[in-house]
Amino acid sequence: MFTFDNITLDRILVPVDGSNQSKEALRRAAFIARQFDASITLLSVVEFGKVMSGVQQVSTGGAEEMLKKMAKLVPEDIHVETEALLGDPAEVVVEEAEEEHYDLVVMGSRGLGKIKGIFMGSVSQQVVQECKCPVLVIHG
């Protein structure tokens, strides 16, 4: 039997896009958070390329609504925060994980994006390669 005697997890970052993959990643992250009494931050990244050209002010309103819905899936005994940011999804996840000192990133292998890798989506693959904290990728 493997034990986790010396492992502490206080903060878990869960990038979400509303897809079934990200919902499953959130479900698993909630299970882990409960085991370690950790908090969860749900992160949605709005890509610049998905913003209509000619729009002066970029809005994360749609992402914030999706985050509210996703946050309701987290059991009440787990502290959850939400954050919507603009930029390249993989770069933003890696930067956020490093700058905010997350202990773990839990994400789906593929989401709602156009590009879907054969084995793993391009965003999750880049996060795994560049992130300095552990990354748990959920396949489904």
C-alpha positions in Angstrom: 0.0 0.0 0.0 1.2 3.5 -0.9 0.8 6.2 1.6 1.0 10.0 1.4 2.6 10.7 4.7 4.7 13.7 3.7 2.6 15.2 0.9 0.6 18.4 1.6 -1.8 20.0 -0.9 -3.3 23.3 0.1 -4.2 24.8 -3.3 -5.5 23.0 -6.4 -5.9 24.8 -9.7 -8.5 23.4 -12.0 -8.7 24.9 -15.5 -12.2 24.4 -16.9 -14.1 25.2 -20.1 -17.5 23.7 -19.4 -16.7 20.5 -21.3 -17.4 17.0 -19.9 -13.7 16.5 -19.6 -13.3 19.5 -17.4 -16.3 18.5 -15.3 -14.7 15.1 -14.7 -11.4 16.8 -13.8 -13.3 19.0 -11.3 -15.0 15.9 -9.8 -11.6 14.3 -9.3 -10.0 17.5 -7.9 -12.9 17.8 -5.4 -12.1 14.2 -4.2 -8.4 15.1 -3.8 -9.2 18.4 -2.1 -11.4 16.7 0.5 -8.6 14.2 1.3 -6.1 17.0 1.9 -8.5 19.7 3.2 -7.3 21.8 0.2 -9.0 24.6 -1.6 -9.9 24.7 -5.3 -9.6 27.5 -7.8 -11.5 27.2 -11.0 -9.8 29.0 -13.9 -11.3 29.8 -17.3 -9.1 31.3 -19.9 -10.6 33.3 -22.8 -8.5 33.1 -25.9 -7.8 36.3 -27.7 -8.5 34.5 -31.0 -12.1 33.8 -29.8 -12.8 37.5 -29.3 -14.5 39.1 -32.2 -12.4 41.6 -34.1 -13.5 45.2 -33.8 -14.6 44.8 -30.2 -12.9 47.4 -28.2 -13.2 45.9 -24.8 -12.6 42.2 -24.3 -15.0 40.6 -21.9 -14.8 37.5 -19.8 -18.5 37.6 -19.0 -19.4 34.3 -20.6 -16.5 32.6 -18.9 -17.6 34.0 -15.5 -21.1 32.6 -16.0 -19.7 29.2 -16.9 -17.4 29.3 -13.8 -20.4 30.0 -11.5 -22.1 26.9 -12.9 -19.0 24.8 -12.4 -18.5 26.1 -8.9 -21.9 24.8 -8.0 -20.7 21.3 -8.7 -18.1 21.5 -5.9 -19.4 20.1 -2.6 -20.1 22.8 0.0 -17.4 21.6 2.4 -14.7 22.5 -0.1 -13.6 26.1 -0.5 -13.8 27.2 -4.1 -12.8 30.4 -5.9 -13.2 31.3 -9.6 -11.0 33.3 -11.9 -11.4 34.3 -15.6 -8.4 35.5 -17.4 -7.5 36.5 -21.0 -4.7 34.9 -23.1 -3.3 31.7 -24.4 -4.8 28.9 -22.3 -1.7 26.8 -21.8 0.5 29.8 -21.1 -2.0 31.3 -18.6 -2.4 28.1 -16.7 1.3 27.6 -16.4 1.9 31.2 -15.3 -1.0 31.1 -12.8 0.2 27.8 -11.3 3.7 29.2 -10.8 2.9 32.8 -9.7 0.2 31.8 -7.3 2.1 28.8 -5.9 -0.5 26.0 -6.6 0.4 22.6 -5.3 -1.4 20.7 -8.1 -3.1 21.3 -11.4 -6.0 19.0 -12.3 -7.3 19.2 -15.9 -9.0 17.3 -18.6 -7.0 15.9 -21.5 -9.2 17.6 -24.1 -11.7 20.4 -23.9 -13.9 22.3 -26.2 -11.1 23.8 -28.3 -10.8 23.1 -32.1 -7.5 21.4 -31.9 -7.6 17.9 -30.3 -4.5 15.9 -30.1 -4.5 12.2 -30.8 -3.6 11.2 -27.2 -3.8 14.5 -25.3 -5.0 17.9 -26.2 -2.5 20.6 -27.1 -3.3 22.7 -24.0 -2.9 19.9 -21.5 0.2 18.6 -23.2 1.9 22.0 -23.0 0.9 22.5 -19.3 2.4 19.1 -18.5 5.6 19.9 -20.2 6.0 23.4 -18.8 4.4 23.5 -15.4 6.7 23.2 -12.3 4.1 21.7 -10.0 2.5 18.3 -10.5 -0.2 18.1 -13.1 -2.9 15.4 -13.1 -4.5 15.0 -16.5 -7.9 13.2 -16.6 -8.6 11.2 -19.7 -12.2 10.3 -20.4 
